[in-house]
Amino acid sequence: MQELIAKGISITQMLYLNFEDDRLFGFSIHNFQTILDVYYGKYPEHRDTQCHFFFDEIQSIAQWELFIRCLLVKSHFIKRGNLL
């Protein structure tokens, strides 16, 4: 993320979620759309711009691949792994 900031990408074009955060316990495949709804609700100006979503420990959510595939089809950019 620091690399993107150094390149001039606005922090508002980035979203980081760690699925080991206890506030996300009980999260399921059915909740993924809420992530996009909340993000674009807060930053509607980014609906048509390149955004960077960082999902740490996403593999702990059953069927997470379906959500990622959907994002890829919509041309979102995905980052996974050691991000900070």
PyMOL commands that set and color helices and strands:
alter all, ss='L'
color gray80, all
select helices_A, chain A and resi 2-6+11-13+22-24+29-42+44-46+58-60+64-73
alter helices_A, ss='H'
color red, helices_A
select strands_A, chain A and resi 14-18+52-56+77-79
alter strands_A, ss='S'
color yellow, strands_A
deselect
rebuild
show_as cartoon
